[in-house]
Amino acid sequence: MDEQNKKEQSNKTPSKMARLAWPKAKYGLVLAILIIIVVNIIYYKDFFLSFF
């Protein structure tokens, strides 16, 4: 009985984190890729404009 109680407690979300709205992982991945692309476009803007 004691083992089962420990397993249940270890899988619960901490109370402070439970109140936050966590986004889905796929949205975070898409957002990270978009941020990387936008930053690179801004950083290498002169390189990209030299093609036109």
Buried (B, 14 or more C-beta within 10 A) or exposed (E): EEEEEEEEEEEEEEEEEEEEEEEEEEEEEEEEEEEEEEEEEEEEEEEEEEEE
